């Protein structure tokens, strides 16, 4: 029995038998850890996902099998909010089109008129912590200018803290 096996492949029904003696697996969102996979890992005690989201793991089935599930409860919140804002600016200022046009040595800016965010309403949809952080970041960026409203829709999905509750 090996202490640890590192692989870049996703865990799937086709390859799970290679890891049948695993007690702990560390996975990412690209691996769908469902009943079929779990049943082929009889010694499994812990699933650790290297993501905040855990919807790729059948948590209820894990509970029924007394398998703990752990995720990364929070990371990069301000980074995600800033990246979202960067994408928003890319779209509203036609940055990709401008880059493509400049690479062709075309400096005509008549087709590059974007839209101002000033006095616009921005809607943010997501989970509670993410929305609060994104709303604050966008509000801070717009502060001092004539800005519209920033509305937030918070999805009331329960986040896992440390691991799935054992029954």
ABEGO torsion letter per residue (X at the ends): XBABBBBABBBBAAAAAAAAABABBBBBAABBBBAAAAAABAABABBBBBBABAAABBAAAAAAAGBBBBBBABBGAAAAAAAAAAAAAAAAAGAAAAAAAAAAGBABAAAABBBBABGBBBBBBEBAAAAAAAAAAAAAAABGBBBBBBBBBBBABBBBBABBBBX
